[in-house]
């Protein structure tokens, strides 16, 4: 049951914000139930209530997919969002988007290796309370993301095709990674579907590996040959402006593949290369008792999750958030993983030319001993380590779209900005072992030995004729904001924002509706022209917190009171209302009109 929160009660708690130029001003947050008991919502942390959200800015309605439900929420009064309806789903929804008259979402199959489906619905009829299915389309295995073209008539789905053991735990099943291409008729009444795989590249696997495309699993666990195409795992999609090309991130492979949408063929696979940390600062240990940055002659893979296309002076670029990740497989009682802690390597694992001081640092838990390195990359012809690679670039990058060459990387700035503004949750985690006991700041530094902050999502918007970049950072649950001046490709740091409490238990923060956006998996920019208030907004979906939050995007370079509010509720409602001068006036106007 939704409860309205008295608006004026939220004006009572004021705290200073980080001094910034462009930053976020909280408007409201709604918590989504992961399940229901006799109609009463059940709320939890990391329970799969929300994974992604599609927003219909015309009708001010959001559609959020999770493990058990599609929730439909009303944002026509941005200060008090409400749940309009919910639909039970049989399988996990990994992505959901709106475009024109359509809502599309992807569902996994009965198991992780079964084929999934693309569901296409009409927009929700708020007046009648109806939501009509148009199509249910078979796609590939483990669909991870869908993306509409600008005219809403082409839909691409990235199907990861991850490997999992069968039910009897006797066989490792490894479906092909694929791209589903669906073309809708002009009225959406019919469609045709093409499933594009990467088997044509198997004969050239050695060439692509030599260029830097990762092909890690060759059958080390089950003794069966697993092809190059079985190793390719499409995850995230973006289009160029005229919808002639799609760019698809292959995170585990450290590559981007390009689809020619004029022929629906795979154009090529582009490796992203390596990032050197020789002249960059890195905290690689969760056992060094603090934020300790060091420099080492080691390397990492970019491995992007979120990607977004944009243009500067007619030239296309792709921004990537470089989360990183490694493969881990189980078969019966046996396990195989491509990652290994530094201190698990022995002197005999390194080539004779390897730096002896670096070998010593790799065995030291305060330096590199805890960091997870690849045990399948950087090997010489005899299988000895020549170079050390770890997973993820701990930041974001910009590549030229025409040939996927690097033009910008954030270096070590992401970790340094979090260390500066939110040191108590530096490289922390959002998933408590015991929510009744654990607090966010208890996990300080716990992810330094893994992928660190884990930049996950990215969105681009416009503010005062400037391009604004938003980067969602999973593990510390912050959003970094950068800007690009007209004609510029190198972004400028603006601010970093984190919602929610940090020194109370996760359970208390949930009960008090003050979790923040734990794991900001999905970001949606709402331009001023489509915003209820006439102010540009950012909608953030927190997958671990089970939340959807709305923020004003505003320029703080103009005189303001420098104040905002900490989340607060009365009466245990599911919608949190927060202070903003513009939203305040509009909300009061709504209340007067409704009386």
N, C-alpha and C positions, 0 to 999 in steps of 0.2 A: 504494500500500500504506500503510495506516494504521499508525503506530507509537505505542505508548503511551509517555507521558513520565513518568519517575519523579516522583512527587508531591513528595517532600521536597526534591528539587533546586530546586524553585521557591521555597522559603522563604529562599533565600540572598541574593537581590537585593532590597534594600529601599530605597525612595526616598520622601521626603515628598510628600504630596499638597496641593493647594490647600486652605486652610482653608475649610470650608463647613458648611452646615447639612444639607441633603439633597443627597447626591451619589451617585456610582457607585463600586462596588468591583468590580474585574475578577475574573471567575471562570474563564472559558476562552474560547478562540478556535479555530475550525477554518477552515483555508484550503481552498477548493474548487478543483479542477483545471478549467481552461477546456477542456482536451482530454486525450486519453490516447494513449500510444504503447506498444503491446503490453501494455496493462493498467496501465502506469505513468503516474501523474498528471503533467500538465504545468501549471506555475503561472506566472502572469504578472501584470502590472499593466495594468489597463484592458483586459482581454481578454474581458470579457463572461461571466465565470464565474458571477456572481450578480447578479441585478437586484432581486428581491424574495423574501421568505420568508413562508410560512404555517406557523404552529405549532399542532400538536395537543397541547394541554396535558394531555389525559387520558392519551394514550399516550406522551407525551414525544418526539414525532417531529416534525421540521421538514422542510418541502418547499421547496426553493429553485430558482427558475427563472433561466436565463441564455440565452446565445445558442445553445448546443449541447446542453445537458442539463437535465433536472430531477434534482437531487440530493436523496436522502432520507437524513437524518441522525438519529442516535439520541442523545438528550440525557437518557436515564434516569440516567446518571452524569454530572452536569453538569460535572465536572472534566475528563472525557475524552470529549468528543463524538466519534462515529465515523460514517463513511459506511456506511449500510446497503446502498444500491442507487443506481443511476442509470438514467435512461431517455434515450435519444437523441431529440432533437426536430429536425424539419426546418426550423423557423422560430423566430425569436426569441420568447422568453417575456417579456412585459413586466410581468406580475403573476401572483401565485399566492396563494391563500388557502385556509384550511380552515374548515369550519363543520359541527358535528355529525358526520354520517357521510360528509361529502363533502369532496373536494378539487377546487377549480376553478382553472383557469389559462387565460390567453388567449395565443394565438399570432398573430403577424402573418401576413399572406399572403406569397406568393412575392416580391412587391415591396411597397414602402412604401405604395402606393396601392391594392393589392388588398384584398379583404375578408379578415378574419381569422376565427378560430374560438375558441369557448369550449369547452374540454375539461373534462368532469366525470368524476371518478374516485371510486371508493370509497376508504376509508382503506387504507393499506398494511398488508398482513398480514405482520407481522414474523416470525411463526412459520413461515409457509409461503414467505415471500419473494415473495409475489404482490401485484400491483397491478392492479386491474381497471378498464377504461374503461366508463363508463355511457352517456355521450353525447358526441357531437361536433356542436356547434351553430354554424352560420354566423352571423356578427355583422357589424359594420361595418368600415370601413377604419382601420387603425392603432389597434387596441385598446390603450388605455393603462392602464386600471385596471378591476378588477372588485370588487364589494362584495356580500356576502351580507346578507340581512335577519337580524333576530335569531332568527327561527325556521328559518333556513337554507333556506327554500323559494322565496325570491325573490332573483334575482341581477341586478344592474345592471352594465353594462359601458359605460365611457366610450370612445367611438371618435373619435379626434382628427381623422381625415380630412385629413391634411396634404397640401400641394401638392408635387408633384415632376414633373420632366420625364419624358417617355416614353423608351423605350429608344433611339429614333432621335434624341433631343434636338431634336425639332421641335415639340413640344406640351407645354404645362404642364397636367398633369392635377390637378384639385383636387376630390377627393371631398367630399361633405357630411360635416360633423361630426354624429355621431348618438349616441343612447343606446339600447343593447339592453336590453330588459326580458324576463327569462326567468322563468317560473313553473314550478316543479317540483311534481309530484304529491306527496302526503304520504309515499309510500315512495321517491320519486325515480325511479320506473320510467319516467315519461313527463314531457313538458314542453310548454309553448307559448311562443312567442317573438314579441316585438313589436319592431320597429325604429322608433324615434321620431326624426324629424329636426326642423329648425327652419325649414323653408320657409315656414310660416305667418307668420313674422315679416318676410319679405322686403318686403312692401308697407308695413311700418311701420319700415323700416330708418332713415329719416331721423329719426324720433322717438326711436329708441333711441340713435342717434349723438348727438343733441342732449342726451340724458340722460347720456351718458358712456360708452356701450358702444363699444369700439374696432372699427372696420371699416377696416383699413389697406390691404388689397390690392384694388384696383379694376380691375386689368389693366394696371398700369404697365409690365410686362415684355413680355407677349404681346399686348397690345391687345385682349384678349377680356374681356367683362364677367364678373367673378366676384362672385356674389351675396353678400349679407349672411350667409345660412346657410352658404355655402361657407367663409366666414371664421371661423365659430364653431368652436372646437376644445375639446371637453370633455376634461378630464384627470383630475380627482380627485373622489371621491364620498364623501359621508357621509349617514347617515340620522338622522332624529329618533328618539326613544326608542320610539314606537309604530309606526314604519315606515309612517307615512302620507305622509311627505314625504322626498324625497331632494334634497340640495343638491350641485350639480356645479360645480366650478371651471372657468372658462373663462379660463385664464391669459393668453393673448395678447390677449384681448378685455377684460381688466381687469373681469371680471364674474363673477357666480354665477347659474346658472339653477336654478330650483326645479321638481322633478317631483312632481306629485300622484299618489301611488301608489294612491289609491282609484279613480282614473280612468285612470291611466297616460298622462296628458296633461302637456305642458309648461305649467306655471302662469304663469311669467313669467321675464324676464331682468333682473337687477338690477345696475346699474353700481356699482363700488366707490369711485368718486371719485378724488381726487388728494391727494397728500401734499405739504405745503409744507415746504421745508427752510430757510426764512428764519430760523427760530430753533433750528435743529438743526445739529449738527456733522457734517461729511462729509469724508472723504478721497476726492477724485475723481480723483486723478492717480497714475499708476504711474511718474512721472518726477520726483517731488518729493523723492526721496532720503530718505524716511522716513514716519512716521505724522504727517501734517499735517492736522489738522482745521480746516475753514473753514466759514463760513456764507455762503450765497448765496441770492438770491431766485429759486430754481428749484423745480421740482416733479417728482414721480415718480408712476408708476402702481403700485398695490399688486401686481397680477398674481400671485395665490397659486397655489402648487402643492399642497402638502398642506393639507387642511382636516379639521376634526374638530368634531362636534356635542357639546355638553354642556348641562346645565341647572343653573340656580341658583335655588332657591326656586320651581321650576316654570316658570321662564322660559327659553326656549331661546336658546343662543348658538352661534356658529361661530368657532372659532379658525383662523386662516389663517397659513401660512408663506409669506412674500411673495418668492419667488425672482426673478421678473421674467424677461423674455425678449423677443427681437425676431424678426421675420420676415426670412428671407433666401432668395431664390429664384434658381435658375440655369436658363437655357434656351440650350443650345448654348454659345456663347462670351459670351453676355450675362448680366449679373447685376443683380439689384435687391435692395436691402435698405432697411428703414425706419429703420435707425439710421445715424447719421453723427457723426463726432467733432466736438467743438466747434470745433477749429481749422480744420475744413474749411468752416465757414460763413463767408460774407463779410458785410461791412457791409450790402450790398444785400439780404441775406436777411432783415433785421430791419425791422419797422415803424418809422416815424418816431418813434413814442412810446416805443420800447424804450430802456431805461436804457443810457446810453453807457458807464458804468463796467462794467456787466455784459457789454456787448459786448467790451470790452477783456479782461475776465477769461476770456471764452469763447475768445479767441485765445491765451491764455497756457497753455502746457503744464504749468506748475506749479500752476495753479489749476483751470480747467475745460476747457482745450484738449484734454485726452485723453479726457474723459468722452463716452460714447456717448449722444447725444440723439436723440429722434424728429424726423424731418424731415417727418412727415405730420400731427402734432398741434400744437395751439396756433397755428394759422394764422388770419389775418384774412381778410376777404372777397377781398382781392387776392392771397392766397397768401404774405403776409409773416408772419414769426414775431412773435407777441405774447407768448407764454410759452414757456419751455423745459421740456420733459419728458424725464426719463430713465426707465430700465426697472427696475422692482422697488423695493420699499420698504425693503430691507436690514434686515428684522426680521420681527416677527409682529404680528398684529392680532386683535382680537375684535369681531365684529359681532353685533348682535341678529338672531336668526333670522327673526323675523316680518316684518321689512321690510329686512333687510340694511343697517342703519345702524351706523356705527362707534361703538363704546363704549370702545375702548382701542387704543392703538398703542404699540409698544415704542420709538418714536422713534429715537434714535441709540445706544441702549444696547447692541445686539448688537456693533457695531464697537468700542465703548468697552470692553466686557468682554473681548473678544478681545485688544484692544490692552493691557489691563491684565495679563491672566493668561498669554497666549501671544503676546507681541509679535513673536517671531521668525517666526511664520507668519501674521501679520496680512494679511488679504485675499490669501492665497496661492493656490496651485493644487495639485492632487493628481495631475496627469497630466504625467509627465516627458517631455521631448523625447528624452533619453538616460538611461535608468535606471541605467546603469553610472557615470554622471558626476553627474547632478543629485541634489540633496538637497532635502527639503521646505523648509528655510529659504532655499534659493536663490530660491524663488518669492515671497519676502516682497514684499508690496505690488503684486504683478503684476496682481491683479484689481480694483484700486481704480477703474480706468477702465471697468470693465464693470459687473457686478452686485454687486461687493464680495464679502461673505461667502457670499451665496446661501443663505438659509434654505430648506430643502427639505422636510423631513419633520416630522410632529408626532404625538405620542402623549400620552394622558392616562391616569393611573393614580391609585390611592388609597394613601396611607401615613399611618397613625396618624390617621385621620379627616380628613386633608387631601387635597385634589385636587392632584396633581403633574403639571406640564406638561413634556414633553421636546421640545426643538426640535433637529432634526438640521441641521447647517450644512455644506453640501457642500464648499466650496472650502478651508476651514480644517480640515475633518474634526473638528469639535468637536460636543459635545452640551451645549446650555444647559438648565438645570433651573430651573423656577419653581414656585411653589406658590400655591394659592388657599385661603385660610381659608374656613370655612363661611359661606355667604351673600355672599361677595365675588366680584366680577367682575374687579377689577384685580389682576394677579398680582404676586408678590414674588420678586425674584431670589434664588436659592439658591446655585447654583454653575455652573461651566463645566468640562467634562471633555474631555480629548483623550488618546486612547490612542496608543501608538507613538512611535518615535524621530523626531527632527526634524533632526539634524545629521549624518546618515550618508546614503550614497547610497540611492536607492530600491531598487536591486538588493540591496544588503547588508541593508537592512531586510526585504526579502522573504525572502532566504535565511535570515536569523536569526529569521524569523517575528515581526517587530516593526514591521510597517507601520502598525498601528492600523486604524481604521475609515475608510478613505478613501472619501469621499462616502457618508455614512450615509443611504442612500436609504429605508430601511425600518426602523421602530421598532415593537416589539411588547412591550407591558407584560404581565407574567405576575403576577397577584395572588398573595399569600402562600398563599391556599387552593388554588391550582393549581400551586404551585412544588414541585419535588422536595425542597427543603430547608426549606420553610415560610417562606422569606424572599421578599419580592417581588423580581422580576427584570425586567430590560429586555434584550430580544434585539435586536441591531443588525446589519443587513446592510450591509456596505460594498461598493458596486458596483465601485469602482476597485481596491480591495484584494482583491476576491474572497473575502470573509470573512463568517463569522457569529460574532458575539461575544455572550457572556452576562455580564451585570453584576448584582450585588446592588444594589438601591436601598435606601439606608440613611440614617438620621438621625444626623448626626455631632455633634449638639448634646449627646449623651450622652458621657461620658468614654470615649475610645478611645486607642489607642496612636498615632493619627495617621499610621499607616504603611500602605502598600500595596506591591504589587510591580510592577516593570517586567517586561514580557513576557520570558520566557526559555525556552529549550527545550534538551533534550539529545538528540542523535542525529538531528536534522533531522526530527522528527515533524511532523505536520500539526496536532495539537492542542496548544494552549498552555494550561498550567495555571497559575493564579495564586492568590495567597494571600487567604484570608478566614477568620477564626476559625470561623464557623459551617460554611462549606463544608469547611474543613479537617477538622473533627470528623466530618462526615457522610462525607467521602471516605475517611477512615481506617477508619470503620465498614464502608464498602463493601469496602475492601481486606481487612479481617479476615474478613468474611463470605465473600468469594470464595476465601480460602485453603483 
